[in-house]
Amino acid sequence: MDFLISNAYATDGQAPGSNLYFFIMLVVFGLFFYFMIMRPQQKRAKAHRDLMASISKGDEVLTNGGLIGRVSKVNENGYIALELNDTTEVVIKRDFITSVLPKGTMKSL
């Protein structure tokens, strides 16, 4: 029955050059992670921060929830008042704005 099972012999546990190979693969995965995941996310976050800083009264904006409105008041504590029409005004957090729309977008809808 021994001819079906090969014998296992003890070794020191390391193949020659395995430490160098492990280090190179670790660096490659680290670079891949940085350039494919972290860097694009940082660029998007910076663009969103710049958008939040540039919002002023009178801008027409689109929110995450799909509301389109004109900014009527900007508070320093991070909230914005949006006019949805002449009679309706909502207060939202500044972070929920997705984009600033061109002037006249609300009239064209």
N, C-alpha and C positions, 0 to 999 in steps of 0.2 A: 504494500500500500504506500510505501514511501516514494515510489516513483512518480506519483501524481502531485505531490507537494514538494516544492523546492525548499531547501534548507535556508534559513535566515541566519546571517552572521552579524555580529555586533560591529559597529563602526564608531568613529568619534562623533558622528551626528552632523557633520558639515561637509558639504561638497566643496571642492576647491573653487574659490572665487565667489562664493555665495554672498558674502558680506558686501562686496563691491556691487554685485548685481542688485541686491536689495536696496542699497543706497541710491543707485542710478534710477531704479524704478520709483522709488519714493520721490526723488526730485522731479521726474517726468510727470507723475501724478499730481504733485503739488503745482507745477507750472500749468498743467492742463486745467486743474480746478480754478486757478487764479484767472487765466485768460478766457475760459469758457463760461464761468459762473460768476465769480466775484466782480471782475472788472466791468462787464456790461451792466450788472445790477447797480454798481456804484455810479455809473454814468447816468442811468435812469433816475436814480435818487437825486443826483445833483441837478438834473434838468427839472425835476419836480420841485425842488427847493427854490430854484431860480424863478419858476413859474409862480410859486406862492409869494415870493417877495415882490414880484412885479404887478400883482393884482391891485387895482385902484378903483375908486368910485367911477361908475359909468361903464365899466367893462362888461361885456356879455360873456357869460361863462356856462359851461356844461358840467354838471355834477356827476358823481359816481352812480347815483340813482336815476339819471336820465333827465333831471330837471334842467331847463334852460332858463336863465334869468339874467337880469341886469343888477350889478352890485350897487346897492344904495348906501351902504355903510360898512366901513372896515374898522373893526375894533382891534386894539393892541393885544388883547388876550387870546387871539386866535379864532374869533368868530366873525362871520360875514353875514350881513343882511342882504337877501336877494329879493328883488321885485320880480315876481312871475308874470304879473299883469298890473293894471292900474290899481286894483283893490287888494291884491294878495301879496303878502311879504312873508318870507320865511327866514329863519336864522339857522345857519349851518356852520359847521367847523370848517376852517380854511383848508384843511387837509383833504376834504372830500371833493375838491374841484379837480376835474380831469383835464380840462383845457380851456383856454380863452378863445372865444369865437370872434370872427371879424364883425365889425360894426354893421348893424342892419340885419343881422341874422334873425332876430326875433320878429322883425316886421315882415320878413319874407316867408315865415312859417304861417 
